[in-house]
Each structure stands twice: as C-alpha cells, then as structure tokens.
Amino acid sequence: MNSDSDAPQSRRKTGDLVEAGRRTRFQAGQSGNPGGRPRKKPITDLYDQILSDPKVMADVRKAIIRMLKSGRMVGMLLLKEMAERVEGKIVQPVEMNGELTLTLSERMRKARERVGEMKLVVGGDQ
C-alpha cells in the first residue's frame, strides 16, 4: 500500500542513509582499527631519537651527572619522565599470601559485625 514514493521526503532520505550505512559497515571479523592503538606517542619517539644519537648521549650522561650532584628535583623528574616513556614504567612486583576472595557483600557483613561488636563494648543501642 505504502510505496517509497508515498513516504514523506524526510523518511526516504533517512532510508537512503541507512542503506548507505549498510554498504559501508565493517564486515564480520574485520577490525575498524587493524593496526591497533599506536604503541608510542610522538614525544616518546622524539626521546628515542634524541637518546639514540651517540654524540647526544655523551652530553646526556654529563648532564645527568651534573643534575644528580646538584640535587635539583626538576631534572630528576625530567629524567624519570624520559626513562618511563622510552623504557616503560618500572613494575614493582607485589607478593601476596593467603586468599583474597571477599565479595562486597561479605565485606559489608563483616563491617556490620564489627560495628555491632563496638556498640556492645561501648554500651550503645540497648
């Protein structure tokens, strides 16, 4: 009964857009970003480039020694920034003994028990 020509103008345009979208959708199994997120940022690439030049590295070594001797915090922060960007953040392993499987409800129940015990000791809620 209702053909495309009978439909209001805006509806036909919307239908055209939907159809155009179908033609350009990603196919199943096809990524929208096949290369993935870039591993490094431009500033990291710049640090890499600077630190890979042997002539610059000699100057950097001298500057680091001067900075360490001076005790200036700004230089230390810059050095830390460069190292983390180029080499990655230092990971500190954490050892854990025992079991850590408390759910939120278990933790809340235990907290309520502790509060109840406190009330008994203090003499509240009689």
C-alpha positions in Angstrom: 0.0 0.0 0.0 2.6 2.5 1.1 5.3 2.7 -1.5 8.6 4.7 -1.2 7.1 7.4 -3.4 4.2 7.8 -0.9 6.5 8.2 2.1 7.4 11.7 3.3 10.5 13.2 1.9 12.5 13.0 5.2 11.7 9.3 5.6 13.0 8.5 2.2 16.3 10.4 3.0 16.6 8.5 6.2 16.1 5.2 4.5 18.8 6.2 1.9 21.2 7.0 4.8 20.5 3.7 6.5 21.1 1.8 3.2 24.3 3.7 2.6 25.5 2.8 6.1 24.8 -0.9 5.4 27.1 -0.8 2.4 30.0 0.7 4.3 29.8 -1.3 7.6 32.7 -3.4 8.7 32.4 -7.0 7.5 32.3 -9.7 10.2 35.8 -10.3 11.5 37.1 -7.1 10.1 38.6 -4.6 12.6 37.9 -0.9 12.4 41.5 -0.3 13.5 43.6 -3.1 12.1 46.9 -1.7 13.3 45.5 -1.3 16.8 46.4 1.6 19.1 49.9 3.0 18.4 52.4 1.7 20.9 54.3 5.0 21.3 53.4 8.7 21.1 55.3 11.4 19.2 57.1 12.7 22.4 58.3 9.1 23.1 59.6 8.9 19.5 61.4 12.2 20.0 63.0 10.9 23.2 64.0 7.7 21.4 65.6 9.7 18.6 67.5 12.0 21.0 68.7 9.2 23.1 69.8 7.0 20.2 72.4 9.6 19.0 75.8 8.6 20.5 77.0 12.2 20.5 73.9 13.4 22.3 74.1 10.5 24.8 77.6 11.7 25.9 76.1 15.1 26.7 73.1 13.5 28.3 75.4 11.4 30.6 77.3 14.6 31.7 74.0 16.4 32.2 72.7 13.6 34.3 75.8 13.6 36.5 75.6 17.3 37.0 71.9 17.1 37.8 72.4 14.3 40.4 75.2 16.3 42.0 73.1 19.5 42.1 70.1 17.7 43.7 67.6 19.7 41.7 64.2 17.9 41.7 63.2 19.3 38.2 65.9 17.4 36.5 65.1 14.2 38.3 61.5 14.5 37.3 62.5 15.1 33.6 64.9 12.1 33.8 62.1 9.9 35.2 59.7 11.1 32.5 62.1 10.3 29.7 63.0 6.9 31.1 59.4 5.9 31.6 58.5 6.9 28.1 61.4 5.2 26.5 61.8 2.1 28.6 58.4 1.8 30.2 57.3 2.3 33.8 59.2 0.2 36.4 57.0 -2.6 37.6 57.2 -3.4 41.3 56.0 -7.0 41.9 53.7 -7.5 44.9 53.7 -10.8 46.8 50.5 -11.9 48.4 50.0 -14.8 50.7 46.5 -16.1 51.5 43.3 -15.8 49.7 41.6 -12.6 48.6 38.1 -13.6 47.5 35.9 -11.3 49.6 32.9 -10.0 47.8 31.4 -6.6 48.6 28.5 -8.2 50.4 30.9 -10.3 52.6 33.0 -7.2 53.4 29.9 -5.2 54.3 28.6 -8.1 56.5 31.9 -8.2 58.4 32.0 -4.4 58.8 28.5 -4.5 60.3 29.5 -7.3 62.7 32.5 -5.1 63.8 30.2 -2.1 64.3 27.8 -4.3 66.3 30.6 -5.5 68.5 31.7 -1.9 69.1 28.2 -1.0 70.1 28.2 -3.8 72.7 31.5 -2.8 74.1 30.5 0.9 74.3 27.0 0.1 75.5 25.0 1.7 72.7 21.7 0.5 71.3 20.3 -1.2 74.4 
